[in-house]
Amino acid sequence: MSYVTYGVRELQANLGGALRAVEEGQRVLVTSRGKPVAVLVKATTRIRGESALEWKLRRLASEGKLILGQGGRIRPFKGFPLEGLSDQVIADRE
């Protein structure tokens, strides 16, 4: 994973930009006199009482890899109608 590097003074002047980079999933390397002193990464704290599954789902949603539902039930899948399927396949081939 690549790092965005900021010196201490540069970080003080551009803290907003560094935090935006962290929010986008990048890692920010903070240096002092050319030597690494800290790495800023996106916080992944669990909420008290939250299960491991709930935490993982929330983390994936925050990374944009998952869209959480509204809490409603999912309707059962009824399948596709199979009547006349062979006729449709033959018509598609013509």
N, C-alpha and C positions, 0 to 999 in steps of 0.2 A: 504494500500500500504506500502511496506517495504522501509526502508531508508538505505542508505549506510552512515555510520558515519565517519567523519573525524574531528580530532582536528585541531586547527588553524595552528599549525606548520606542522602537517602531510599534511594538504591541500596545504600549501606553497611548500612542497617538492614534492607532487604528484598531482599537478593541472591538468596535462594532463589526468591522470587516472580518476580523478573526473569528468572532462568534458566529457570524453568518456562514463562514466556511465550515465550522464545526457542525452547525445545524444541517448543512448539506451532506454531512458524512465524511468530510475530510478531516485529517489529523493535523493539528497545528503544533509545530516544534518551536519551542521558545529557547533562544540562545542568549547567553551573556558572554560577551567578549569572544564570540565564535564557538563557545562550548555549550552543548545542549544542557538545559537545566530543567525543562518540563515539557510534557506533551499534553495538549488539550484534546480531549475526545468527547463525543456525545455522551451525556449521562444516561445510564441504563439502570436506574434505581427502581426497585419494586415498591409498590404501595402496600402499606400494612394490611394484611389479611388477603392479599391477592395471591391466587394460586400460580404455580409455575406456568401453566397453560395460558392463563389470562395475561400474565406478564409477557409471554412470548408473542401472543397475538397483538397486544398493544404495541410492542416494539416493532413488529413487522409492519403494522399499520403506520407507525410514525416514520418508517423508512420508505413508505410508499409501495411496499411489496404486497400489501393486502388491504382490502377494503372491508371494514367491519360492517356487519349487518345492523339492522335496527332493533333486533331482539325478537322479531316475530318468528313464528314457526315456518318451516319450509314445507311446502305442499309436496305430497308424494308424487313421484314421477309415474305417469300412467302408461308410458311407452308410445310407440308409433302405431298407427293403424296398418295392419299387414294385408288387409283385403285389397286385392287389385294391385299388389306390389309387382307381381311378375308382368302384368300388362304395362305398368308404368316403366319398368326397366326396358322392356322391348320398345316402347315408344321413344324412350330417351336414346336408344341405340340407333334408331332410324334417322 
